[in-house]
Amino acid sequence: MPLYEYLCRDCGAKFELLRGIAQADDPAPCTECGSPRTGRLISLFAAISDGKMVVGSTGCAACSSHHCAACGLHG
Ligand SMILES: [Zn+2]
C-alpha cells in the first residue's frame, strides 16, 4: 500500500498515511490538531534523487581531468 504525505493547512503539520490509491486524495484529518483541512503533498522522490546527483563526488558537468573553474574540484 502506498505511503502518502499530507500537510495540515491549519497548523502546518506534515504527516504520512498508508492508504489505497483510491483513498489518496480523500480528506485526512490532521494527526496534530484534528483539522480536516489537509492536502496531499506530491512525492519528493524525484527531488531527492536529483539532490543526490547534484551532491555527487564527480563534480559539475563541466569537470574533466584538469582545472574546473565552475566547481574547483580539480587544479
Ligand atoms: Zn493540524
PDB file of the backbone (N, CA, C, O) and the ligand in Angstrom, with CONECT records:
HET     ZN  A 101       1
ATOM      1  N   MET A   1       0.861  -1.207   0.000  1.00  0.00           N
ATOM      2  CA  MET A   1       0.000   0.000   0.000  1.00  0.00           C
ATOM      3  C   MET A   1       0.892   1.250   0.000  1.00  0.00           C
ATOM      4  O   MET A   1       1.834   1.336   0.788  1.00  0.00           O
ATOM      5  N   PRO A   2       0.605   2.199  -0.863  1.00  0.00           N
ATOM      6  CA  PRO A   2       1.492   3.375  -0.960  1.00  0.00           C
ATOM      7  C   PRO A   2       1.425   4.265   0.270  1.00  0.00           C
ATOM      8  O   PRO A   2       0.417   4.307   0.975  1.00  0.00           O
ATOM      9  N   LEU A   3       2.518   4.972   0.511  1.00  0.00           N
ATOM     10  CA  LEU A   3       2.601   5.925   1.609  1.00  0.00           C
ATOM     11  C   LEU A   3       2.431   7.332   1.046  1.00  0.00           C
ATOM     12  O   LEU A   3       3.156   7.749   0.143  1.00  0.00           O
ATOM     13  N   TYR A   4       1.461   8.052   1.597  1.00  0.00           N
ATOM     14  CA  TYR A   4       1.200   9.408   1.128  1.00  0.00           C
ATOM     15  C   TYR A   4       1.518  10.406   2.233  1.00  0.00           C
ATOM     16  O   TYR A   4       1.377  10.107   3.419  1.00  0.00           O
ATOM     17  N   GLU A   5       1.949  11.597   1.825  1.00  0.00           N
ATOM     18  CA  GLU A   5       2.284  12.637   2.792  1.00  0.00           C
ATOM     19  C   GLU A   5       1.255  13.759   2.682  1.00  0.00           C
ATOM     20  O   GLU A   5       0.875  14.165   1.584  1.00  0.00           O
ATOM     21  N   TYR A   6       0.819  14.244   3.817  1.00  0.00           N
ATOM     22  CA  TYR A   6      -0.201  15.286   3.867  1.00  0.00           C
ATOM     23  C   TYR A   6       0.307  16.473   4.677  1.00  0.00           C
ATOM     24  O   TYR A   6       1.137  16.334   5.575  1.00  0.00           O
ATOM     25  N   LEU A   7      -0.220  17.643   4.328  1.00  0.00           N
ATOM     26  CA  LEU A   7       0.129  18.870   5.050  1.00  0.00           C
ATOM     27  C   LEU A   7      -1.146  19.495   5.592  1.00  0.00           C
ATOM     28  O   LEU A   7      -2.124  19.678   4.867  1.00  0.00           O
ATOM     29  N   CYS A   8      -1.117  19.822   6.889  1.00  0.00           N
ATOM     30  CA  CYS A   8      -2.263  20.463   7.515  1.00  0.00           C
ATOM     31  C   CYS A   8      -2.244  21.956   7.216  1.00  0.00           C
ATOM     32  O   CYS A   8      -1.236  22.625   7.438  1.00  0.00           O
ATOM     33  N   ARG A   9      -3.353  22.473   6.714  1.00  0.00           N
ATOM     34  CA  ARG A   9      -3.410  23.898   6.387  1.00  0.00           C
ATOM     35  C   ARG A   9      -3.670  24.753   7.628  1.00  0.00           C
ATOM     36  O   ARG A   9      -3.527  25.975   7.576  1.00  0.00           O
ATOM     37  N   ASP A  10      -4.043  24.137   8.720  1.00  0.00           N
ATOM     38  CA  ASP A  10      -4.310  24.909   9.937  1.00  0.00           C
ATOM     39  C   ASP A  10      -3.064  25.053  10.798  1.00  0.00           C
ATOM     40  O   ASP A  10      -2.723  26.163  11.205  1.00  0.00           O
ATOM     41  N   CYS A  11      -2.377  23.946  11.082  1.00  0.00           N
ATOM     42  CA  CYS A  11      -1.233  24.021  11.999  1.00  0.00           C
ATOM     43  C   CYS A  11       0.091  23.788  11.293  1.00  0.00           C
ATOM     44  O   CYS A  11       1.151  23.946  11.901  1.00  0.00           O
ATOM     45  N   GLY A  12       0.048  23.411  10.003  1.00  0.00           N
ATOM     46  CA  GLY A  12       1.277  23.245   9.248  1.00  0.00           C
ATOM     47  C   GLY A  12       1.976  21.915   9.463  1.00  0.00           C
ATOM     48  O   GLY A  12       3.075  21.706   8.948  1.00  0.00           O
ATOM     49  N   ALA A  13       1.359  21.014  10.213  1.00  0.00           N
ATOM     50  CA  ALA A  13       1.990  19.722  10.478  1.00  0.00           C
ATOM     51  C   ALA A  13       1.985  18.863   9.215  1.00  0.00           C
ATOM     52  O   ALA A  13       1.049  18.898   8.415  1.00  0.00           O
ATOM     53  N   LYS A  14       3.052  18.100   9.066  1.00  0.00           N
ATOM     54  CA  LYS A  14       3.104  17.107   7.998  1.00  0.00           C
ATOM     55  C   LYS A  14       2.934  15.728   8.615  1.00  0.00           C
ATOM     56  O   LYS A  14       3.484  15.438   9.677  1.00  0.00           O
ATOM     57  N   PHE A  15       2.179  14.896   7.950  1.00  0.00           N
ATOM     58  CA  PHE A  15       2.032  13.530   8.436  1.00  0.00           C
ATOM     59  C   PHE A  15       1.857  12.596   7.260  1.00  0.00           C
ATOM     60  O   PHE A  15       1.458  13.002   6.169  1.00  0.00           O
ATOM     61  N   GLU A  16       2.166  11.321   7.510  1.00  0.00           N
ATOM     62  CA  GLU A  16       2.114  10.328   6.455  1.00  0.00           C
ATOM     63  C   GLU A  16       1.053   9.295   6.759  1.00  0.00           C
ATOM     64  O   GLU A  16       0.817   8.949   7.917  1.00  0.00           O
ATOM     65  N   LEU A  17       0.421   8.808   5.720  1.00  0.00           N
ATOM     66  CA  LEU A  17      -0.601   7.786   5.872  1.00  0.00           C
ATOM     67  C   LEU A  17      -0.403   6.708   4.821  1.00  0.00           C
ATOM     68  O   LEU A  17      -0.092   6.988   3.664  1.00  0.00           O
ATOM     69  N   LEU A  18      -0.593   5.466   5.256  1.00  0.00           N
ATOM     70  CA  LEU A  18      -0.657   4.362   4.311  1.00  0.00           C
ATOM     71  C   LEU A  18      -2.093   4.221   3.850  1.00  0.00           C
ATOM     72  O   LEU A  18      -2.983   3.917   4.643  1.00  0.00           O
ATOM     73  N   ARG A  19      -2.312   4.441   2.569  1.00  0.00           N
ATOM     74  CA  ARG A  19      -3.672   4.387   2.058  1.00  0.00           C
ATOM     75  C   ARG A  19      -3.677   3.716   0.699  1.00  0.00           C
ATOM     76  O   ARG A  19      -2.662   3.651   0.006  1.00  0.00           O
ATOM     77  N   GLY A  20      -4.853   3.217   0.341  1.00  0.00           N
ATOM     78  CA  GLY A  20      -5.013   2.723  -1.008  1.00  0.00           C
ATOM     79  C   GLY A  20      -5.026   3.866  -1.997  1.00  0.00           C
ATOM     80  O   GLY A  20      -5.311   5.010  -1.643  1.00  0.00           O
ATOM     81  N   ILE A  21      -4.715   3.548  -3.235  1.00  0.00           N
ATOM     82  CA  ILE A  21      -4.658   4.592  -4.254  1.00  0.00           C
ATOM     83  C   ILE A  21      -6.006   5.307  -4.372  1.00  0.00           C
ATOM     84  O   ILE A  21      -6.052   6.516  -4.596  1.00  0.00           O
ATOM     85  N   ALA A  22      -7.081   4.573  -4.223  1.00  0.00           N
ATOM     86  CA  ALA A  22      -8.415   5.158  -4.362  1.00  0.00           C
ATOM     87  C   ALA A  22      -8.699   6.173  -3.267  1.00  0.00           C
ATOM     88  O   ALA A  22      -9.534   7.059  -3.453  1.00  0.00           O
ATOM     89  N   GLN A  23      -8.016   6.064  -2.121  1.00  0.00           N
ATOM     90  CA  GLN A  23      -8.258   6.972  -0.998  1.00  0.00           C
ATOM     91  C   GLN A  23      -7.217   8.090  -0.916  1.00  0.00           C
ATOM     92  O   GLN A  23      -7.271   8.918  -0.007  1.00  0.00           O
ATOM     93  N   ALA A  24      -6.278   8.120  -1.853  1.00  0.00           N
ATOM     94  CA  ALA A  24      -5.129   9.027  -1.733  1.00  0.00           C
ATOM     95  C   ALA A  24      -5.558  10.479  -1.610  1.00  0.00           C
ATOM     96  O   ALA A  24      -4.964  11.235  -0.841  1.00  0.00           O
ATOM     97  N   ASP A  25      -6.573  10.876  -2.350  1.00  0.00           N
ATOM     98  CA  ASP A  25      -6.984  12.275  -2.355  1.00  0.00           C
ATOM     99  C   ASP A  25      -8.167  12.550  -1.446  1.00  0.00           C
ATOM    100  O   ASP A  25      -8.692  13.664  -1.434  1.00  0.00           O
ATOM    101  N   ASP A  26      -8.592  11.554  -0.688  1.00  0.00           N
ATOM    102  CA  ASP A  26      -9.659  11.787   0.274  1.00  0.00           C
ATOM    103  C   ASP A  26      -9.141  12.653   1.415  1.00  0.00           C
ATOM    104  O   ASP A  26      -7.952  12.604   1.730  1.00  0.00           O
ATOM    105  N   PRO A  27     -10.002  13.441   2.036  1.00  0.00           N
ATOM    106  CA  PRO A  27      -9.565  14.239   3.188  1.00  0.00           C
ATOM    107  C   PRO A  27      -9.035  13.351   4.312  1.00  0.00           C
ATOM    108  O   PRO A  27      -9.614  12.311   4.627  1.00  0.00           O
ATOM    109  N   ALA A  28      -7.933  13.777   4.902  1.00  0.00           N
ATOM    110  CA  ALA A  28      -7.354  13.040   6.020  1.00  0.00           C
ATOM    111  C   ALA A  28      -7.225  13.987   7.195  1.00  0.00           C
ATOM    112  O   ALA A  28      -6.576  15.025   7.067  1.00  0.00           O
ATOM    113  N   PRO A  29      -7.816  13.671   8.330  1.00  0.00           N
ATOM    114  CA  PRO A  29      -7.721  14.566   9.484  1.00  0.00           C
ATOM    115  C   PRO A  29      -6.289  14.672   9.995  1.00  0.00           C
ATOM    116  O   PRO A  29      -5.552  13.687  10.046  1.00  0.00           O
ATOM    117  N   CYS A  30      -5.914  15.904  10.376  1.00  0.00           N
ATOM    118  CA  CYS A  30      -4.562  16.151  10.870  1.00  0.00           C
ATOM    119  C   CYS A  30      -4.301  15.332  12.131  1.00  0.00           C
ATOM    120  O   CYS A  30      -5.147  15.244  13.020  1.00  0.00           O
ATOM    121  N   THR A  31      -3.112  14.737  12.188  1.00  0.00           N
ATOM    122  CA  THR A  31      -2.766  13.939  13.363  1.00  0.00           C
ATOM    123  C   THR A  31      -2.392  14.821  14.548  1.00  0.00           C
ATOM    124  O   THR A  31      -2.349  14.347  15.683  1.00  0.00           O
ATOM    125  N   GLU A  32      -2.119  16.109  14.291  1.00  0.00           N
ATOM    126  CA  GLU A  32      -1.707  17.010  15.366  1.00  0.00           C
ATOM    127  C   GLU A  32      -2.896  17.745  15.979  1.00  0.00           C
ATOM    128  O   GLU A  32      -3.049  17.790  17.200  1.00  0.00           O
ATOM    129  N   CYS A  33      -3.745  18.327  15.107  1.00  0.00           N
ATOM    130  CA  CYS A  33      -4.823  19.161  15.626  1.00  0.00           C
ATOM    131  C   CYS A  33      -6.208  18.653  15.224  1.00  0.00           C
ATOM    132  O   CYS A  33      -7.220  19.196  15.667  1.00  0.00           O
ATOM    133  N   GLY A  34      -6.255  17.617  14.388  1.00  0.00           N
ATOM    134  CA  GLY A  34      -7.534  17.041  14.021  1.00  0.00           C
ATOM    135  C   GLY A  34      -8.273  17.799  12.942  1.00  0.00           C
ATOM    136  O   GLY A  34      -9.408  17.453  12.615  1.00  0.00           O
ATOM    137  N   SER A  35      -7.653  18.830  12.378  1.00  0.00           N
ATOM    138  CA  SER A  35      -8.315  19.612  11.352  1.00  0.00           C
ATOM    139  C   SER A  35      -8.548  18.787  10.088  1.00  0.00           C
ATOM    140  O   SER A  35      -7.682  18.015   9.677  1.00  0.00           O
ATOM    141  N   PRO A  36      -9.712  18.951   9.478  1.00  0.00           N
ATOM    142  CA  PRO A  36      -9.967  18.258   8.215  1.00  0.00           C
ATOM    143  C   PRO A  36      -9.391  18.988   7.014  1.00  0.00           C
ATOM    144  O   PRO A  36      -9.438  18.476   5.895  1.00  0.00           O
ATOM    145  N   ARG A  37      -8.844  20.191   7.236  1.00  0.00           N
ATOM    146  CA  ARG A  37      -8.318  20.967   6.109  1.00  0.00           C
ATOM    147  C   ARG A  37      -6.865  20.591   5.841  1.00  0.00           C
ATOM    148  O   ARG A  37      -5.944  21.323   6.202  1.00  0.00           O
ATOM    149  N   THR A  38      -6.680  19.466   5.218  1.00  0.00           N
ATOM    150  CA  THR A  38      -5.350  18.983   4.890  1.00  0.00           C
ATOM    151  C   THR A  38      -5.269  18.724   3.397  1.00  0.00           C
ATOM    152  O   THR A  38      -6.287  18.546   2.729  1.00  0.00           O
ATOM    153  N   GLY A  39      -4.064  18.706   2.887  1.00  0.00           N
ATOM    154  CA  GLY A  39      -3.867  18.440   1.469  1.00  0.00           C
ATOM    155  C   GLY A  39      -2.738  17.452   1.272  1.00  0.00           C
ATOM    156  O   GLY A  39      -1.793  17.408   2.061  1.00  0.00           O
ATOM    157  N   ARG A  40      -2.835  16.676   0.243  1.00  0.00           N
ATOM    158  CA  ARG A  40      -1.797  15.684  -0.024  1.00  0.00           C
ATOM    159  C   ARG A  40      -0.618  16.354  -0.725  1.00  0.00           C
ATOM    160  O   ARG A  40      -0.792  17.150  -1.647  1.00  0.00           O
ATOM    161  N   LEU A  41       0.587  16.013  -0.264  1.00  0.00           N
ATOM    162  CA  LEU A  41       1.795  16.533  -0.890  1.00  0.00           C
ATOM    163  C   LEU A  41       2.234  15.591  -2.010  1.00  0.00           C
ATOM    164  O   LEU A  41       2.027  14.379  -1.946  1.00  0.00           O
ATOM    165  N   ILE A  42       2.833  16.172  -3.016  1.00  0.00           N
ATOM    166  CA  ILE A  42       3.376  15.370  -4.106  1.00  0.00           C
ATOM    167  C   ILE A  42       4.643  14.680  -3.617  1.00  0.00           C
ATOM    168  O   ILE A  42       5.414  15.259  -2.852  1.00  0.00           O
ATOM    169  N   SER A  43       4.853  13.471  -4.047  1.00  0.00           N
ATOM    170  CA  SER A  43       6.011  12.698  -3.628  1.00  0.00           C
ATOM    171  C   SER A  43       7.311  13.447  -3.886  1.00  0.00           C
ATOM    172  O   SER A  43       7.475  14.089  -4.923  1.00  0.00           O
ATOM    173  N   LEU A  44       8.234  13.358  -2.929  1.00  0.00           N
ATOM    174  CA  LEU A  44       9.503  14.059  -3.052  1.00  0.00           C
ATOM    175  C   LEU A  44      10.599  13.173  -3.633  1.00  0.00           C
ATOM    176  O   LEU A  44      11.764  13.570  -3.670  1.00  0.00           O
ATOM    177  N   PHE A  45      10.237  11.986  -4.082  1.00  0.00           N
ATOM    178  CA  PHE A  45      11.278  11.055  -4.531  1.00  0.00           C
ATOM    179  C   PHE A  45      12.127  11.641  -5.652  1.00  0.00           C
ATOM    180  O   PHE A  45      13.349  11.495  -5.650  1.00  0.00           O
ATOM    181  N   ALA A  46      11.478  12.306  -6.614  1.00  0.00           N
ATOM    182  CA  ALA A  46      12.213  12.836  -7.759  1.00  0.00           C
ATOM    183  C   ALA A  46      13.205  13.895  -7.311  1.00  0.00           C
ATOM    184  O   ALA A  46      14.358  13.899  -7.744  1.00  0.00           O
ATOM    185  N   ALA A  47      12.752  14.804  -6.433  1.00  0.00           N
ATOM    186  CA  ALA A  47      13.623  15.874  -5.981  1.00  0.00           C
ATOM    187  C   ALA A  47      14.809  15.309  -5.200  1.00  0.00           C
ATOM    188  O   ALA A  47      15.937  15.780  -5.347  1.00  0.00           O
ATOM    189  N   ILE A  48      14.548  14.297  -4.368  1.00  0.00           N
ATOM    190  CA  ILE A  48      15.626  13.708  -3.577  1.00  0.00           C
ATOM    191  C   ILE A  48      16.657  13.054  -4.501  1.00  0.00           C
ATOM    192  O   ILE A  48      17.860  13.150  -4.259  1.00  0.00           O
ATOM    193  N   SER A  49      16.189  12.397  -5.545  1.00  0.00           N
ATOM    194  CA  SER A  49      17.109  11.764  -6.483  1.00  0.00           C
ATOM    195  C   SER A  49      17.982  12.806  -7.154  1.00  0.00           C
ATOM    196  O   SER A  49      19.189  12.618  -7.305  1.00  0.00           O
ATOM    197  N   ASP A  50      17.359  13.915  -7.559  1.00  0.00           N
ATOM    198  CA  ASP A  50      18.127  14.976  -8.189  1.00  0.00           C
ATOM    199  C   ASP A  50      19.179  15.523  -7.231  1.00  0.00           C
ATOM    200  O   ASP A  50      20.312  15.790  -7.631  1.00  0.00           O
ATOM    201  N   GLY A  51      18.797  15.690  -5.957  1.00  0.00           N
ATOM    202  CA  GLY A  51      19.733  16.209  -4.978  1.00  0.00           C
ATOM    203  C   GLY A  51      20.956  15.326  -4.839  1.00  0.00           C
ATOM    204  O   GLY A  51      22.074  15.825  -4.718  1.00  0.00           O
ATOM    205  N   LYS A  52      20.751  14.005  -4.856  1.00  0.00           N
ATOM    206  CA  LYS A  52      21.880  13.089  -4.730  1.00  0.00           C
ATOM    207  C   LYS A  52      22.811  13.222  -5.930  1.00  0.00           C
ATOM    208  O   LYS A  52      24.033  13.156  -5.795  1.00  0.00           O
ATOM    209  N   MET A  53      22.215  13.410  -7.105  1.00  0.00           N
ATOM    210  CA  MET A  53      23.041  13.575  -8.294  1.00  0.00           C
ATOM    211  C   MET A  53      23.877  14.843  -8.185  1.00  0.00           C
ATOM    212  O   MET A  53      25.059  14.856  -8.527  1.00  0.00           O
ATOM    213  N   VAL A  54      23.237  15.918  -7.697  1.00  0.00           N
ATOM    214  CA  VAL A  54      23.925  17.200  -7.619  1.00  0.00           C
ATOM    215  C   VAL A  54      25.091  17.138  -6.626  1.00  0.00           C
ATOM    216  O   VAL A  54      26.153  17.701  -6.892  1.00  0.00           O
ATOM    217  N   VAL A  55      24.908  16.470  -5.496  1.00  0.00           N
ATOM    218  CA  VAL A  55      25.942  16.455  -4.476  1.00  0.00           C
ATOM    219  C   VAL A  55      26.921  15.291  -4.645  1.00  0.00           C
ATOM    220  O   VAL A  55      27.730  15.026  -3.756  1.00  0.00           O
ATOM    221  N   GLY A  56      26.850  14.603  -5.773  1.00  0.00           N
ATOM    222  CA  GLY A  56      27.764  13.501  -6.033  1.00  0.00           C
ATOM    223  C   GLY A  56      29.213  13.960  -6.062  1.00  0.00           C
ATOM    224  O   GLY A  56      29.483  15.156  -6.173  1.00  0.00           O
ATOM    225  N   SER A  57      30.133  13.033  -5.963  1.00  0.00           N
ATOM    226  CA  SER A  57      31.550  13.366  -5.812  1.00  0.00           C
ATOM    227  C   SER A  57      32.246  13.595  -7.142  1.00  0.00           C
ATOM    228  O   SER A  57      33.452  13.838  -7.162  1.00  0.00           O
ATOM    229  N   THR A  58      31.538  13.525  -8.234  1.00  0.00           N
ATOM    230  CA  THR A  58      32.196  13.646  -9.532  1.00  0.00           C
ATOM    231  C   THR A  58      32.296  15.086  -9.989  1.00  0.00           C
ATOM    232  O   THR A  58      32.806  15.340 -11.081  1.00  0.00           O
ATOM    233  N   GLY A  59      31.827  16.042  -9.194  1.00  0.00           N
ATOM    234  CA  GLY A  59      31.926  17.443  -9.570  1.00  0.00           C
ATOM    235  C   GLY A  59      30.853  17.834 -10.558  1.00  0.00           C
ATOM    236  O   GLY A  59      29.892  17.097 -10.778  1.00  0.00           O
ATOM    237  N   CYS A  60      31.025  18.998 -11.150  1.00  0.00           N
ATOM    238  CA  CYS A  60      29.997  19.522 -12.030  1.00  0.00           C
ATOM    239  C   CYS A  60      30.122  18.961 -13.436  1.00  0.00           C
ATOM    240  O   CYS A  60      31.076  18.249 -13.752  1.00  0.00           O
ATOM    241  N   ALA A  61      29.156  19.286 -14.270  1.00  0.00           N
ATOM    242  CA  ALA A  61      29.112  18.722 -15.605  1.00  0.00           C
ATOM    243  C   ALA A  61      30.287  19.172 -16.456  1.00  0.00           C
ATOM    244  O   ALA A  61      30.658  18.490 -17.412  1.00  0.00           O
ATOM    245  N   ALA A  62      30.880  20.324 -16.116  1.00  0.00           N
ATOM    246  CA  ALA A  62      31.980  20.850 -16.921  1.00  0.00           C
ATOM    247  C   ALA A  62      33.318  20.229 -16.539  1.00  0.00           C
ATOM    248  O   ALA A  62      34.315  20.461 -17.222  1.00  0.00           O
ATOM    249  N   CYS A  63      33.364  19.450 -15.472  1.00  0.00           N
ATOM    250  CA  CYS A  63      34.625  18.909 -14.977  1.00  0.00           C
ATOM    251  C   CYS A  63      35.253  17.923 -15.956  1.00  0.00           C
ATOM    252  O   CYS A  63      34.564  17.138 -16.607  1.00  0.00           O
ATOM    253  N   SER A  64      36.566  17.986 -16.039  1.00  0.00           N
ATOM    254  CA  SER A  64      37.332  16.962 -16.753  1.00  0.00           C
ATOM    255  C   SER A  64      38.547  16.671 -15.886  1.00  0.00           C
ATOM    256  O   SER A  64      38.523  16.949 -14.687  1.00  0.00           O
ATOM    257  N   SER A  65      39.590  16.129 -16.452  1.00  0.00           N
ATOM    258  CA  SER A  65      40.749  15.763 -15.646  1.00  0.00           C
ATOM    259  C   SER A  65      41.580  16.970 -15.243  1.00  0.00           C
ATOM    260  O   SER A  65      42.482  16.849 -14.414  1.00  0.00           O
ATOM    261  N   HIS A  66      41.292  18.123 -15.814  1.00  0.00           N
ATOM    262  CA  HIS A  66      42.060  19.296 -15.441  1.00  0.00           C
ATOM    263  C   HIS A  66      41.187  20.336 -14.751  1.00  0.00           C
ATOM    264  O   HIS A  66      40.049  20.040 -14.386  1.00  0.00           O
ATOM    265  N   HIS A  67      41.683  21.503 -14.576  1.00  0.00           N
ATOM    266  CA  HIS A  67      41.062  22.535 -13.765  1.00  0.00           C
ATOM    267  C   HIS A  67      39.636  22.846 -14.191  1.00  0.00           C
ATOM    268  O   HIS A  67      39.343  22.988 -15.378  1.00  0.00           O
ATOM    269  N   CYS A  68      38.770  22.946 -13.222  1.00  0.00           N
ATOM    270  CA  CYS A  68      37.395  23.331 -13.489  1.00  0.00           C
ATOM    271  C   CYS A  68      37.096  24.607 -12.710  1.00  0.00           C
ATOM    272  O   CYS A  68      37.065  24.598 -11.480  1.00  0.00           O
ATOM    273  N   ALA A  69      36.880  25.683 -13.419  1.00  0.00           N
ATOM    274  CA  ALA A  69      36.627  26.957 -12.767  1.00  0.00           C
ATOM    275  C   ALA A  69      35.264  26.987 -12.097  1.00  0.00           C
ATOM    276  O   ALA A  69      35.038  27.782 -11.186  1.00  0.00           O
ATOM    277  N   ALA A  70      34.351  26.127 -12.540  1.00  0.00           N
ATOM    278  CA  ALA A  70      32.991  26.167 -12.037  1.00  0.00           C
ATOM    279  C   ALA A  70      32.888  25.623 -10.623  1.00  0.00           C
ATOM    280  O   ALA A  70      32.195  26.206  -9.789  1.00  0.00           O
ATOM    281  N   CYS A  71      33.567  24.514 -10.336  1.00  0.00           N
ATOM    282  CA  CYS A  71      33.396  23.902  -9.022  1.00  0.00           C
ATOM    283  C   CYS A  71      34.700  23.797  -8.246  1.00  0.00           C
ATOM    284  O   CYS A  71      34.659  23.558  -7.039  1.00  0.00           O
ATOM    285  N   GLY A  72      35.855  23.965  -8.881  1.00  0.00           N
ATOM    286  CA  GLY A  72      37.122  23.995  -8.177  1.00  0.00           C
ATOM    287  C   GLY A  72      37.575  22.662  -7.616  1.00  0.00           C
ATOM    288  O   GLY A  72      38.471  22.633  -6.771  1.00  0.00           O
ATOM    289  N   LEU A  73      36.988  21.552  -8.054  1.00  0.00           N
ATOM    290  CA  LEU A  73      37.392  20.260  -7.527  1.00  0.00           C
ATOM    291  C   LEU A  73      38.762  19.836  -8.045  1.00  0.00           C
ATOM    292  O   LEU A  73      39.461  19.056  -7.398  1.00  0.00           O
ATOM    293  N   HIS A  74      39.143  20.346  -9.208  1.00  0.00           N
ATOM    294  CA  HIS A  74      40.416  19.960  -9.808  1.00  0.00           C
ATOM    295  C   HIS A  74      41.318  21.172  -9.932  1.00  0.00           C
ATOM    296  O   HIS A  74      40.844  22.307  -9.875  1.00  0.00           O
ATOM    297  N   GLY A  75      42.574  20.953 -10.096  1.00  0.00           N
ATOM    298  CA  GLY A  75      43.529  22.003 -10.395  1.00  0.00           C
ATOM    299  C   GLY A  75      44.184  22.515  -9.153  1.00  0.00           C
ATOM    300  O   GLY A  75      45.024  23.412  -9.224  1.00  0.00           O
TER     301      GLY A  75
HETATM  302 ZN    ZN A 101      -3.141  20.366  12.053  1.00  0.00          ZN2+
END
